[in-house]
Amino acid sequence: MSVRQAVGRALAAVLLSCTAFASVGLTAPAESLFTISIHPVLINLSVDIDVKVGAMHFHKRWSALPDTSKT
């Protein structure tokens, strides 16, 4: 097996794993150990993404509009 084939197979495996990880998280009930929830916010054209893994909770917001606040 050449290096090119090995890298291609590794990338395919990573892509399949990420797809499975996301599909399980998106379809899991809210009280399960692993969930992914996506909430659109239409006021500022943004998307809130919440990921819960066990007791840890991660939150990320992405907006199509630039942040106008200067700190």
C-alpha positions in Angstrom: 0.0 0.0 0.0 1.4 3.4 -1.0 1.5 6.4 1.3 -1.1 8.1 -0.9 -3.5 5.2 -0.3 -2.9 5.1 3.4 -3.5 8.9 3.7 -6.6 8.6 1.7 -8.0 5.8 3.8 -7.1 7.6 7.0 -8.9 10.8 5.8 -12.0 8.7 4.8 -12.0 7.1 8.2 -11.8 10.5 9.9 -14.6 11.8 7.7 -16.9 8.9 8.5 -16.1 9.1 12.2 -17.0 12.8 12.3 -20.2 12.2 10.4 -21.3 9.4 12.8 -20.3 11.6 15.8 -22.4 14.5 14.6 -25.4 12.4 13.6 -25.5 10.6 17.0 -25.2 13.9 18.8 -27.9 15.7 16.8 -30.4 12.9 17.2 -29.8 12.2 20.9 -32.4 13.2 23.5 -31.5 16.3 25.6 -30.9 14.3 28.8 -28.4 11.9 27.3 -24.7 12.0 28.0 -23.8 13.4 24.5 -26.0 15.9 22.6 -25.5 18.6 20.0 -28.1 21.3 19.6 -28.3 24.0 17.0 -30.5 27.0 17.4 -30.9 29.7 14.8 -31.2 33.3 16.0 -32.8 35.4 13.3 -32.4 38.8 15.0 -28.7 39.0 14.2 -28.4 36.2 11.6 -26.5 33.9 13.9 -26.4 30.2 14.9 -25.9 29.0 18.5 -24.3 25.5 18.8 -24.4 23.8 22.1 -22.4 20.5 22.7 -22.9 18.6 25.9 -20.5 15.7 26.8 -21.2 14.3 30.2 -21.0 17.2 32.7 -19.1 19.5 30.3 -21.0 22.0 28.2 -19.5 23.9 25.3 -21.2 26.8 23.6 -20.3 28.5 20.3 -22.1 31.3 18.4 -21.4 32.1 14.7 -22.9 35.2 13.2 -23.1 36.3 9.5 -23.0 40.0 10.7 -19.7 41.4 12.0 -19.3 42.3 15.6 -19.7 46.1 16.0 -18.7 46.4 19.6 -15.1 47.6 20.1 -13.4 46.6 23.3 
